Amino acid sequence: MPYKLELKSYHIPTSIKEACEILGSEENSMPIAGGTGIYIFSNKGIMSNVESVVNLEKLNLSYVKENVGSVKVGAMTKLSDVGKCITKIDMIDQAVLSIPKEVRNVGTVGGQVFTAFPAFDLSVCLLALRGSVNITDGEETNNVRMSEMYSNMFSPNIPKGSIIESVEIPVSSYNKSTYLKFSYTKHGFSDVSMALAVNVKDNYLEDIGISVGGGALDSHPIRLNEIEDELKRKHFEAELVEKGVEMILKNENIKFYTDHKSSSDYRKKLLGTLFRRGITELMGVENYGR
Ligand SMILES: Cc1cc2nc3c(=O)[nH]c(=O)nc-3n(C[C@H](O)[C@H](O)[C@H](O)COP(=O)(O)OP(=O)(O)OC[C@H]3O[C@@H](n4cnc5c(N)ncnc54)[C@H](O)[C@@H]3O)c2cc1C
């Protein structure tokens, strides 16, 4: 793959500690995992200051471990290896299968989560599912919630000299989920997307997780906490759907940009439609046809 990087050094350490020491001591250094994100962003000139690259392939970080109530996925696990058969969560399968085959077979979970790009589908799901990220400097490991990972695009909450070791996905918080993605081409990034998870019993909406992604979003993926609070712990009825749509349309934190393809307002309306479709599908009721 042609990268636009002017490198002075390239390291392939064999322990996490060694990798973190190199990253901490060399000023303009960064890890490389599958290299698919680096391919995109280096070609856009975003990584022009990088002089040293640390390859993570020999750190034994490709694994999936089932714990009680959660699944732990190593940072170097390929996106194609994180599916429903492992997590038993529908939205993860839908999100991963929407990523082009040649990318999901090479790109990794850690590379995806680090980048904080709002159109990266698995990250949107991890946010809705209340996932978390284990960050290590080779000696200590901190668990950071996905909701605390991002403040800006390309600026995850990871100190220099640390790497993502794994992500933790809770598997019992919700009993149904779906991922809805709108993109202009089958092979493209999402323009607007939504991850929706519910814990529902006998039509009672005990809990709900909603997050929004999409390349047209003017930030990192975001979680819709206020809308969740409004909808949860209620018996499900048609008015709740319309309440959710209305709150999405009025939500000032959801900022899409306007371009030649669509206006920001149109994209927000599209998000409302994704919500309506998703929630009615999960609750097993008729879509209200709008
Ligand atoms: C043509 C194309 C189409 C794509 N379409 C989609 C799509 O539809 N949906 C989607 O979700 N994604 C899509 N992607 C993006 C893809 O999912 C990401 O590029 C991929 O997940 C990044 O993983 P990677 O292992 O290749 O990361 P890399 O490219 O190796 O790294 C990306 C960034 O993460 C950092 N990094 C990597 N691993 C770690 C770690 N363990 N700890 C700390 N930092 C780390 C690197 O330093 C770098 O800054 C597409 C990519 C391409 C090239």
PDBQT file of the ligand as one rigid body, heavy atoms in Angstrom, charges set to zero:
ROOT
HETATM    1  C1  LIG A 301     -11.019   2.013   1.318  1.00  0.00    +0.000 C 
HETATM    2  C2  LIG A 301     -11.403   2.016   2.775  1.00  0.00    +0.000 A 
HETATM    3  C3  LIG A 301     -12.752   1.928   3.112  1.00  0.00    +0.000 A 
HETATM    4  C4  LIG A 301     -13.118   1.902   4.463  1.00  0.00    +0.000 A 
HETATM    5  N1  LIG A 301     -14.456   1.800   4.785  1.00  0.00    +0.000 NA
HETATM    6  C5  LIG A 301     -14.815   1.729   6.074  1.00  0.00    +0.000 A 
HETATM    7  C6  LIG A 301     -16.189   1.575   6.456  1.00  0.00    +0.000 A 
HETATM    8  O1  LIG A 301     -17.094   1.503   5.630  1.00  0.00    +0.000 OA
HETATM    9  N2  LIG A 301     -16.461   1.523   7.792  1.00  0.00    +0.000 N 
HETATM   10  C7  LIG A 301     -15.491   1.580   8.749  1.00  0.00    +0.000 A 
HETATM   11  O2  LIG A 301     -15.798   1.493   9.925  1.00  0.00    +0.000 OA
HETATM   12  N3  LIG A 301     -14.205   1.744   8.417  1.00  0.00    +0.000 NA
HETATM   13  C8  LIG A 301     -13.849   1.813   7.123  1.00  0.00    +0.000 A 
HETATM   14  N4  LIG A 301     -12.543   1.992   6.803  1.00  0.00    +0.000 N 
HETATM   15  C9  LIG A 301     -11.606   2.290   7.881  1.00  0.00    +0.000 C 
HETATM   16  C10 LIG A 301     -11.027   1.075   8.558  1.00  0.00    +0.000 C 
HETATM   17  O3  LIG A 301     -11.999   0.435   9.344  1.00  0.00    +0.000 OA
HETATM   18  C11 LIG A 301      -9.932   1.600   9.466  1.00  0.00    +0.000 C 
HETATM   19  O4  LIG A 301      -8.937   2.154   8.633  1.00  0.00    +0.000 OA
HETATM   20  C12 LIG A 301      -9.325   0.503  10.314  1.00  0.00    +0.000 C 
HETATM   21  O5  LIG A 301     -10.235   0.056  11.273  1.00  0.00    +0.000 OA
HETATM   22  C13 LIG A 301      -8.104   0.998  11.038  1.00  0.00    +0.000 C 
HETATM   23  O6  LIG A 301      -7.435  -0.130  11.557  1.00  0.00    +0.000 OA
HETATM   24  P1  LIG A 301      -5.942  -0.423  11.166  1.00  0.00    +0.000 P 
HETATM   25  O7  LIG A 301      -5.540  -1.611  11.937  1.00  0.00    +0.000 OA
HETATM   26  O8  LIG A 301      -5.767  -0.521   9.682  1.00  0.00    +0.000 OA
HETATM   27  O9  LIG A 301      -5.250   0.889  11.737  1.00  0.00    +0.000 OA
HETATM   28  P2  LIG A 301      -3.914   1.589  11.275  1.00  0.00    +0.000 P 
HETATM   29  O10 LIG A 301      -4.100   2.203   9.941  1.00  0.00    +0.000 OA
HETATM   30  O11 LIG A 301      -2.746   0.701  11.447  1.00  0.00    +0.000 OA
HETATM   31  O12 LIG A 301      -3.835   2.748  12.370  1.00  0.00    +0.000 OA
HETATM   32  C14 LIG A 301      -4.801   3.783  12.416  1.00  0.00    +0.000 C 
HETATM   33  C15 LIG A 301      -4.440   4.731  13.567  1.00  0.00    +0.000 C 
HETATM   34  O13 LIG A 301      -4.587   4.030  14.795  1.00  0.00    +0.000 OA
HETATM   35  C16 LIG A 301      -3.358   4.012  15.522  1.00  0.00    +0.000 C 
HETATM   36  N5  LIG A 301      -3.310   2.701  16.162  1.00  0.00    +0.000 N 
HETATM   37  C17 LIG A 301      -3.455   1.486  15.567  1.00  0.00    +0.000 A 
HETATM   38  N6  LIG A 301      -3.495   0.515  16.495  1.00  0.00    +0.000 NA
HETATM   39  C18 LIG A 301      -3.334   1.116  17.693  1.00  0.00    +0.000 A 
HETATM   40  C19 LIG A 301      -3.282   0.639  19.040  1.00  0.00    +0.000 A 
HETATM   41  N7  LIG A 301      -3.418  -0.660  19.372  1.00  0.00    +0.000 N 
HETATM   42  N8  LIG A 301      -3.106   1.554  20.017  1.00  0.00    +0.000 NA
HETATM   43  C20 LIG A 301      -2.975   2.874  19.743  1.00  0.00    +0.000 A 
HETATM   44  N9  LIG A 301      -3.032   3.380  18.489  1.00  0.00    +0.000 NA
HETATM   45  C21 LIG A 301      -3.219   2.509  17.488  1.00  0.00    +0.000 A 
HETATM   46  C22 LIG A 301      -2.260   4.252  14.493  1.00  0.00    +0.000 C 
HETATM   47  O14 LIG A 301      -1.146   4.859  15.076  1.00  0.00    +0.000 OA
HETATM   48  C23 LIG A 301      -2.988   5.189  13.526  1.00  0.00    +0.000 C 
HETATM   49  O15 LIG A 301      -2.929   6.511  14.009  1.00  0.00    +0.000 OA
HETATM   50  C24 LIG A 301     -12.135   2.006   5.487  1.00  0.00    +0.000 A 
HETATM   51  C25 LIG A 301     -10.786   2.096   5.127  1.00  0.00    +0.000 A 
HETATM   52  C26 LIG A 301     -10.407   2.103   3.802  1.00  0.00    +0.000 A 
HETATM   53  C27 LIG A 301      -8.942   2.172   3.428  1.00  0.00    +0.000 C 
ENDROOT
TORSDOF 0
